[in-house]
């Protein structure tokens, strides 16, 4: 049986099915968090600068962490290579409650090595407008409503230690973890042409939408095969399985795709590709995932009109990053 890898975010209360140092400014026009109990904290956490956190001043990761009350960090990304990488994660307190606040990330090749950073890590909402919420959606009153993400510089392969520092309720907290940086990865990168795979459509499924979409209700992102549209128009290709996902982020990212299609659907093609053959984990991965060399999910690739990858996102990602990926393909 071949099963996709899970990140340690699962161990931090997400288990089960469910479907650079520049300032990161708060996007406008988001009403989905209205009425959320911790909505104000998330809104504040969406706008963060490196200057919000202590400068390294030659200190080690351990020295920066000294005196900070400890909380938990769960990485939501697993593919890292030397250079600039996306690091997504969740933060939880000692009661396994998600923590939201202005957050920055420090890195070092060892806890007692000089730290790099801070890298701003804005929170990105997972909650979509009510019309696009499926069963298993991120809910305003639910346990997870946003995910953190940072662009971090990783100079070389090997184990790297991570310290996230967050400001919540007037205090600073620290959360640590580690990641593995490989020399390279086979997954299509930005600027490359991806495999011209055939994705399943409602027509190829003989009208049996549930065989190619585990979302409830099914999405309307099965009209075209990727092979037929790539290079002809911009494409957003999302690999995710809302019902069979091993974390609770697959349903929300498909919901976000549905909301993005309502805004950008006239300018680009949106395709949702399920993960397991016959929606049965024991039967292994569907051919499009094999062709893309994927071992985790969900994944989003946006492809420009020339057929090259404009952006790629692994694991959990929210409305802000999804929109940036779409607009990168449209530029």
C-alpha positions as a Markdown table, in Angstrom:
| # | Residue | x | y | z |
|---|---|---|---|---|
| 1 | Unk | 0.0 | 0.0 | 0.0 |
| 2 | Unk | 1.4 | 3.4 | -1.0 |
| 3 | Unk | 0.2 | 6.3 | 1.1 |
| 4 | Unk | 1.2 | 9.9 | 1.0 |
| 5 | Unk | 3.5 | 11.3 | 3.6 |
| 6 | Unk | 2.1 | 13.3 | 6.5 |
| 7 | Unk | 3.8 | 16.2 | 8.1 |
| 8 | Unk | 4.1 | 16.7 | 11.9 |
| 9 | Unk | 1.2 | 19.1 | 11.8 |
| 10 | Unk | -1.0 | 16.0 | 12.0 |
| 11 | Unk | 0.4 | 15.3 | 15.5 |
| 12 | Unk | -0.6 | 18.8 | 16.5 |
| 13 | Unk | -4.3 | 18.3 | 16.5 |
| 14 | Unk | -4.9 | 18.2 | 12.7 |
| 15 | Unk | -5.3 | 14.4 | 12.4 |
| 16 | Unk | -8.3 | 13.0 | 10.6 |
| 17 | Unk | -10.1 | 13.5 | 7.4 |
| 18 | Unk | -11.5 | 16.9 | 6.5 |
| 19 | Unk | -11.7 | 17.8 | 4.0 |
| 20 | Unk | 12.6 | 37.3 | 2.3 |
| 21 | Unk | 12.5 | 39.9 | 5.1 |
| 22 | Unk | 10.2 | 42.4 | 3.4 |
| 23 | Unk | 7.1 | 43.5 | 5.2 |
| 24 | Unk | 4.0 | 41.4 | 4.5 |
| 25 | Unk | 1.0 | 43.7 | 4.3 |
| 26 | Unk | -2.6 | 42.8 | 5.1 |
| 27 | Unk | -4.6 | 42.2 | 2.0 |
| 28 | Unk | -7.9 | 44.0 | 1.6 |
| 29 | Unk | -11.4 | 42.9 | 0.9 |
| 30 | Unk | -11.6 | 39.8 | 3.2 |
| 31 | Unk | -14.9 | 39.5 | 5.1 |
| 32 | Unk | -14.7 | 35.8 | 5.7 |
| 33 | Unk | -13.4 | 36.2 | 9.3 |
| 34 | Unk | -16.2 | 38.5 | 10.4 |
| 35 | Unk | -17.5 | 37.2 | 13.6 |
| 36 | Unk | -14.6 | 34.9 | 14.3 |
| 37 | Unk | -13.8 | 34.8 | 17.9 |
| 38 | Unk | -10.1 | 35.2 | 17.3 |
| 39 | Unk | -10.6 | 37.2 | 14.0 |
| 40 | Unk | -8.9 | 40.3 | 15.3 |
| 41 | Unk | -5.8 | 38.2 | 16.2 |
| 42 | Unk | -5.7 | 36.7 | 12.7 |
| 43 | Unk | -6.1 | 40.1 | 11.1 |
| 44 | Unk | -3.2 | 41.5 | 13.1 |
| 45 | Unk | -1.1 | 38.4 | 12.3 |
| 46 | Unk | -1.6 | 38.9 | 8.5 |
| 47 | Unk | 0.6 | 42.1 | 8.6 |
| 48 | Unk | 4.1 | 41.5 | 9.9 |
| 49 | Unk | 7.6 | 42.9 | 9.5 |
| 50 | Unk | 11.1 | 41.6 | 10.4 |
| 51 | Unk | 11.4 | 44.7 | 12.6 |
| 52 | Unk | 8.6 | 43.3 | 14.8 |
| 53 | Unk | 11.1 | 40.7 | 16.2 |
| 54 | Unk | 14.5 | 40.9 | 17.9 |
| 55 | Unk | 17.5 | 41.2 | 15.6 |
| 56 | Unk | 19.9 | 38.2 | 15.7 |
| 57 | Unk | 23.0 | 40.3 | 16.5 |
| 58 | Unk | 25.2 | 37.3 | 16.1 |
| 59 | Unk | 23.2 | 35.2 | 18.6 |
| 60 | Unk | 22.5 | 31.5 | 18.4 |
| 61 | Unk | 19.1 | 30.0 | 18.1 |
| 62 | Unk | 19.2 | 28.9 | 21.7 |
| 63 | Unk | 20.1 | 32.4 | 22.9 |
| 64 | Unk | 17.2 | 33.9 | 21.0 |
| 65 | Unk | 14.8 | 31.3 | 22.5 |
| 66 | Unk | 16.1 | 31.8 | 26.1 |
| 67 | Unk | 13.3 | 33.0 | 28.4 |
| 68 | Unk | 10.5 | 32.5 | 25.9 |
| 69 | Unk | 7.6 | 30.4 | 27.1 |
| 70 | Unk | 7.4 | 27.3 | 24.9 |
| 71 | Unk | 4.5 | 26.4 | 22.6 |
| 72 | Unk | 4.3 | 23.8 | 19.8 |
| 73 | Unk | 5.2 | 24.2 | 16.1 |
| 74 | Unk | 3.9 | 21.8 | 13.4 |
| 75 | Unk | 5.4 | 22.1 | 10.0 |
| 76 | Unk | 2.9 | 22.0 | 7.1 |
| 77 | Unk | 5.5 | 21.7 | 4.3 |
| 78 | Unk | 8.1 | 19.0 | 3.8 |
| 79 | Unk | 10.0 | 19.7 | 0.5 |
| 80 | Unk | 13.1 | 21.9 | 1.0 |
| 81 | Unk | 16.1 | 22.5 | -1.2 |
| 82 | Unk | 19.0 | 25.0 | -1.0 |
| 83 | Unk | 17.9 | 28.6 | -1.7 |
| 84 | Unk | 14.6 | 30.4 | -0.9 |
| 85 | Unk | 11.9 | 28.1 | 0.3 |
| 86 | Unk | 8.3 | 28.3 | 1.6 |
| 87 | Unk | 7.9 | 27.2 | 5.2 |
| 88 | Unk | 4.3 | 26.8 | 6.4 |
| 89 | Unk | 3.3 | 25.8 | 9.9 |
| 90 | Unk | 0.8 | 26.0 | 12.7 |
| 91 | Unk | 1.3 | 27.0 | 16.3 |
| 92 | Unk | -0.5 | 25.5 | 19.3 |
| 93 | Unk | -0.3 | 26.2 | 23.0 |
| 94 | Unk | 0.0 | 23.6 | 25.7 |
| 95 | Unk | -3.7 | 22.8 | 25.5 |
| 96 | Unk | -3.5 | 22.2 | 21.8 |
| 97 | Unk | -5.4 | 25.4 | 21.0 |
| 98 | Unk | -4.2 | 27.2 | 17.9 |
| 99 | Unk | -2.3 | 30.4 | 18.6 |
| 100 | Unk | -2.5 | 33.5 | 16.3 |
| 101 | Unk | -0.3 | 36.5 | 16.5 |
| 102 | Unk | 2.5 | 38.4 | 14.7 |
| 103 | Unk | 5.1 | 35.7 | 14.0 |
| 104 | Unk | 8.6 | 35.5 | 12.7 |
| 105 | Unk | 11.0 | 32.6 | 12.0 |
| 106 | Unk | 14.7 | 32.1 | 12.8 |
| 107 | Unk | 16.9 | 29.3 | 11.3 |
| 108 | Unk | 20.2 | 27.7 | 12.1 |
| 109 | Unk | 22.1 | 24.5 | 11.1 |
| 110 | Unk | 22.4 | 23.7 | 14.9 |
| 111 | Unk | 20.7 | 25.1 | 18.0 |
| 112 | Unk | 24.1 | 26.5 | 19.1 |
| 113 | Unk | 24.9 | 28.0 | 15.7 |
| 114 | Unk | 24.4 | 31.6 | 14.7 |
| 115 | Unk | 20.8 | 32.2 | 13.6 |
| 116 | Unk | 19.5 | 33.5 | 10.4 |
| 117 | Unk | 16.4 | 35.8 | 10.3 |
| 118 | Unk | 14.0 | 36.9 | 11.4 |
| 119 | Unk | 11.8 | 36.0 | 8.4 |
| 120 | Unk | 8.2 | 37.4 | 8.6 |
| 121 | Unk | 5.6 | 34.7 | 8.8 |
| 122 | Unk | 2.2 | 36.2 | 8.2 |
| 123 | Unk | -1.0 | 34.2 | 9.0 |
| 124 | Unk | -3.1 | 33.3 | 5.9 |
| 125 | Unk | -6.8 | 32.6 | 6.4 |
| 126 | Unk | -8.3 | 29.3 | 5.4 |
| 127 | Unk | -11.9 | 30.4 | 5.9 |
| 128 | Unk | -13.7 | 31.1 | 2.7 |
| 129 | Unk | -17.0 | 32.9 | 2.1 |
| 130 | Unk | -20.1 | 30.8 | 3.2 |
| 131 | Unk | -21.1 | 30.0 | -0.4 |
| 132 | Unk | -17.9 | 28.1 | -1.0 |
| 133 | Unk | -17.7 | 26.1 | 2.2 |
| 134 | Unk | -18.0 | 22.3 | 1.9 |
| 135 | Unk | -18.5 | 19.6 | 4.5 |
| 136 | Unk | -15.1 | 19.6 | 6.3 |
| 137 | Unk | -14.4 | 23.2 | 5.5 |
| 138 | Unk | -12.4 | 25.6 | 7.7 |
| 139 | Unk | -15.1 | 27.1 | 9.9 |
| 140 | Unk | -14.9 | 30.5 | 11.5 |
| 141 | Unk | -15.7 | 28.8 | 14.9 |
| 142 | Unk | -13.4 | 25.8 | 14.2 |
| 143 | Unk | -10.0 | 25.0 | 15.7 |
| 144 | Unk | -8.0 | 26.1 | 12.7 |
| 145 | Unk | -8.8 | 29.2 | 10.7 |
| 146 | Unk | -5.4 | 30.3 | 9.4 |
| 147 | Unk | -1.9 | 29.0 | 8.6 |
| 148 | Unk | 1.5 | 30.7 | 8.9 |
| 149 | Unk | 3.9 | 30.9 | 6.0 |
| 150 | Unk | 7.4 | 32.4 | 5.6 |
| 151 | Unk | 9.9 | 32.7 | 2.8 |
| 152 | Unk | 13.2 | 31.5 | 4.3 |
| 153 | Unk | 16.8 | 31.2 | 3.0 |
| 154 | Unk | 18.4 | 27.8 | 3.4 |
| 155 | Unk | 22.0 | 28.0 | 2.3 |
| 156 | Unk | 22.8 | 24.3 | 2.1 |
| 157 | Unk | 21.4 | 20.7 | 2.5 |
| 158 | Unk | 21.1 | 19.0 | 5.8 |
| 159 | Unk | 19.1 | 19.4 | 9.0 |
| 160 | Unk | 18.0 | 22.9 | 9.9 |
| 161 | Unk | 16.5 | 24.0 | 13.2 |
| 162 | Unk | 13.5 | 26.3 | 13.2 |
| 163 | Unk | 12.4 | 28.7 | 15.9 |
| 164 | Unk | 9.1 | 30.6 | 15.4 |
| 165 | Unk | 8.6 | 33.6 | 17.7 |
| 166 | Unk | 5.1 | 34.9 | 18.1 |
| 167 | Unk | 3.5 | 37.8 | 19.9 |
| 168 | Unk | 0.1 | 36.8 | 21.4 |
| 169 | Unk | -1.9 | 38.6 | 24.1 |
| 170 | Unk | 1.0 | 40.9 | 24.9 |
| 171 | Unk | 3.6 | 38.2 | 25.4 |
| 172 | Unk | 6.3 | 36.6 | 23.2 |
| 173 | Unk | 6.4 | 32.8 | 22.8 |
| 174 | Unk | 8.8 | 30.4 | 21.1 |
| 175 | Unk | 8.2 | 27.2 | 19.2 |
| 176 | Unk | 10.9 | 25.0 | 17.8 |
| 177 | Unk | 11.2 | 22.2 | 15.2 |
| 178 | Unk | 13.5 | 21.0 | 12.5 |
| 179 | Unk | 13.4 | 20.4 | 8.8 |
| 180 | Unk | 15.4 | 18.3 | 6.3 |
| 181 | Unk | 16.9 | 20.2 | 3.3 |
| 182 | Unk | 17.7 | 17.9 | 0.3 |
| 183 | Unk | 20.1 | 18.7 | -2.5 |
| 184 | Unk | 17.3 | 18.7 | -5.1 |
| 185 | Unk | 13.7 | 17.5 | -5.7 |
| 186 | Unk | 12.1 | 16.1 | -8.9 |
| 187 | Unk | 8.9 | 18.1 | -8.5 |
| 188 | Unk | 8.3 | 20.7 | -11.3 |
| 189 | Unk | 9.8 | 24.0 | -10.2 |
| 190 | Unk | 8.9 | 27.6 | -11.0 |
| 191 | Unk | 9.9 | 28.4 | -14.6 |
| 192 | Unk | 9.8 | 24.7 | -15.7 |
| 193 | Unk | 7.3 | 23.0 | -18.0 |
| 194 | Unk | 5.4 | 20.4 | -16.0 |
| 195 | Unk | 4.4 | 17.0 | -17.4 |
| 196 | Unk | 1.5 | 17.2 | -19.9 |
| 197 | Unk | -0.7 | 14.9 | -17.9 |
| 198 | Unk | -4.2 | 13.9 | -18.6 |
| 199 | Unk | -6.4 | 14.7 | -15.6 |
| 200 | Unk | -9.9 | 13.2 | -15.0 |
| 201 | Unk | -12.9 | 15.1 | -16.2 |
| 202 | Unk | -16.6 | 14.6 | -15.7 |
| 203 | Unk | -16.8 | 13.4 | -19.3 |
| 204 | Unk | -14.0 | 10.8 | -18.8 |
| 205 | Unk | -15.7 | 9.6 | -15.7 |
| 206 | Unk | -18.9 | 9.0 | -17.6 |
| 207 | Unk | -20.7 | 11.6 | -15.5 |
| 208 | Unk | -19.9 | 9.8 | -12.2 |
| 209 | Unk | -18.6 | 12.9 | -10.3 |
| 210 | Unk | -18.1 | 11.1 | -7.0 |
| 211 | Unk | -15.5 | 8.8 | -8.6 |
| 212 | Unk | -13.3 | 11.8 | -9.3 |
| 213 | Unk | -14.2 | 14.2 | -6.5 |
| 214 | Unk | -14.5 | 13.4 | -2.7 |
| 215 | Unk | -15.6 | 16.9 | -1.8 |
| 216 | Unk | -19.1 | 17.2 | -0.4 |
| 217 | Unk | -20.6 | 18.7 | -2.5 |
| 218 | Unk | -18.3 | 18.0 | -5.5 |
| 219 | Unk | -16.5 | 20.9 | -7.1 |
| 220 | Unk | -17.1 | 22.1 | -10.7 |
| 221 | Unk | -13.4 | 22.0 | -11.5 |
| 222 | Unk | -13.5 | 18.9 | -13.7 |
| 223 | Unk | -14.5 | 20.4 | -17.1 |
| 224 | Unk | -11.1 | 20.2 | -18.8 |
| 225 | Unk | -8.1 | 17.9 | -18.8 |
| 226 | Unk | -4.8 | 19.5 | -18.0 |
| 227 | Unk | -3.3 | 18.1 | -21.1 |
| 228 | Unk | -5.8 | 19.9 | -23.3 |
| 229 | Unk | -5.4 | 23.3 | -21.8 |
| 230 | Unk | -1.8 | 23.7 | -20.6 |
| 231 | Unk | 0.0 | 26.0 | -22.9 |
| 232 | Unk | -3.3 | 27.3 | -24.3 |
| 233 | Unk | -4.3 | 29.4 | -21.3 |
| 234 | Unk | -3.3 | 29.9 | -17.6 |
| 235 | Unk | -4.2 | 26.9 | -15.4 |
| 236 | Unk | -4.5 | 26.4 | -11.6 |
| 237 | Unk | -4.0 | 22.6 | -11.0 |
| 238 | Unk | -4.8 | 21.5 | -7.5 |
| 239 | Unk | -4.0 | 18.0 | -6.2 |
| 240 | Unk | -6.1 | 17.2 | -3.1 |
| 241 | Unk | -8.5 | 14.7 | -1.7 |
| 242 | Unk | -10.9 | 16.3 | 0.8 |
| 243 | Unk | -12.4 | 13.0 | 2.2 |
| 244 | Unk | -9.2 | 10.9 | 2.3 |
| 245 | Unk | -6.7 | 13.6 | 3.3 |
| 246 | Unk | -4.6 | 12.7 | 6.3 |
| 247 | Unk | -4.8 | 16.3 | 7.6 |
| 248 | Unk | -7.6 | 18.8 | 7.8 |
| 249 | Unk | -6.3 | 21.1 | 5.1 |
| 250 | Unk | -7.4 | 19.3 | 1.9 |
| 251 | Unk | -11.0 | 20.3 | 2.2 |
| 252 | Unk | -10.2 | 24.0 | 2.9 |
| 253 | Unk | -7.8 | 24.3 | 0.0 |
| 254 | Unk | -10.4 | 22.9 | -2.5 |
| 255 | Unk | -12.9 | 25.4 | -1.0 |
| 256 | Unk | -10.4 | 28.2 | -1.6 |
| 257 | Unk | -9.9 | 27.0 | -5.2 |
| 258 | Unk | -13.7 | 27.2 | -5.7 |
| 259 | Unk | -13.7 | 30.7 | -4.4 |
| 260 | Unk | -10.8 | 31.7 | -6.6 |
| 261 | Unk | -12.5 | 30.2 | -9.6 |
| 262 | Unk | -15.5 | 32.5 | -9.0 |
| 263 | Unk | -13.1 | 35.5 | -9.2 |
| 264 | Unk | -10.7 | 34.4 | -11.9 |
| 265 | Unk | -12.5 | 31.6 | -13.8 |
| 266 | Unk | -12.9 | 33.7 | -17.0 |
| 267 | Unk | -9.2 | 34.2 | -17.2 |
| 268 | Unk | -7.8 | 30.8 | -16.3 |
| 269 | Unk | -8.7 | 27.2 | -16.0 |
| 270 | Unk | -9.2 | 25.6 | -12.6 |
| 271 | Unk | -8.6 | 21.9 | -12.3 |
| 272 | Unk | -9.0 | 19.7 | -9.1 |
| 273 | Unk | -7.4 | 16.3 | -9.3 |
| 274 | Unk | -8.1 | 13.6 | -6.8 |
| 275 | Unk | -5.2 | 11.6 | -5.3 |
| 276 | Unk | -5.9 | 7.9 | -4.9 |
| 277 | Unk | -7.0 | 5.4 | -7.6 |
| 278 | Unk | -10.7 | 4.7 | -7.3 |
| 279 | Unk | -10.6 | 6.9 | -4.1 |
| 280 | Unk | -9.0 | 3.9 | -2.4 |
| 281 | Unk | -5.8 | 4.4 | -0.5 |
| 282 | Unk | -4.8 | 0.8 | -0.9 |
| 283 | Unk | -4.7 | 1.2 | -4.7 |
| 284 | Unk | -2.0 | 3.8 | -4.7 |
| 285 | Unk | -1.7 | 7.2 | -6.4 |
| 286 | Unk | -3.4 | 8.3 | -9.5 |
| 287 | Unk | -1.1 | 8.7 | -12.6 |
| 288 | Unk | -1.0 | 12.5 | -12.6 |
| 289 | Unk | 0.6 | 12.6 | -9.1 |
| 290 | Unk | 3.1 | 10.0 | -10.1 |
| 291 | Unk | 4.0 | 12.1 | -13.2 |
| 292 | Unk | 4.5 | 15.1 | -11.0 |
| 293 | Unk | 6.7 | 13.1 | -8.5 |
| 294 | Unk | 4.4 | 14.0 | -5.6 |
| 295 | Unk | 4.7 | 12.3 | -2.2 |
| 296 | Unk | 2.7 | 14.7 | -0.1 |
| 297 | Unk | -0.6 | 16.5 | -0.7 |
| 298 | Unk | -2.2 | 18.9 | -1.2 |
| 299 | Unk | -0.2 | 20.6 | -3.9 |
| 300 | Unk | -1.1 | 23.6 | -6.0 |
| 301 | Unk | 0.6 | 24.5 | -9.3 |
| 302 | Unk | -0.3 | 27.6 | -11.3 |
| 303 | Unk | 0.8 | 27.5 | -14.9 |
| 304 | Unk | 1.1 | 30.6 | -17.2 |
| 305 | Unk | -0.1 | 30.9 | -20.7 |
| 306 | Unk | 3.2 | 29.7 | -22.0 |
| 307 | Unk | 2.9 | 26.4 | -20.1 |
| 308 | Unk | 5.5 | 27.1 | -17.4 |
| 309 | Unk | 5.0 | 26.8 | -13.7 |
| 310 | Unk | 4.4 | 30.3 | -12.2 |
| 311 | Unk | 4.0 | 29.2 | -8.6 |
| 312 | Unk | 3.8 | 26.0 | -6.6 |
| 313 | Unk | 2.5 | 25.5 | -3.0 |
| 314 | Unk | 2.7 | 22.4 | -0.9 |
| 315 | Unk | 0.7 | 21.5 | 2.2 |
| 316 | Unk | -1.5 | 24.0 | 3.8 |
| 317 | Unk | -2.0 | 27.4 | 2.1 |
| 318 | Unk | -4.6 | 30.0 | 2.5 |
| 319 | Unk | -6.5 | 32.6 | 0.5 |
| 320 | Unk | -3.6 | 35.1 | 0.3 |
| 321 | Unk | -1.0 | 32.7 | -1.1 |
| 322 | Unk | -3.5 | 31.1 | -3.4 |
| 323 | Unk | -4.4 | 34.5 | -4.9 |
| 324 | Unk | -0.7 | 35.4 | -5.3 |
| 325 | Unk | -0.1 | 32.1 | -7.1 |
| 326 | Unk | -3.1 | 32.8 | -9.5 |
| 327 | Unk | -1.9 | 36.3 | -10.2 |
| 328 | Unk | 1.6 | 35.1 | -10.8 |
| 329 | Unk | 0.3 | 32.9 | -13.7 |
| 330 | Unk | -1.8 | 35.8 | -15.1 |
| 331 | Unk | 1.1 | 38.3 | -15.2 |
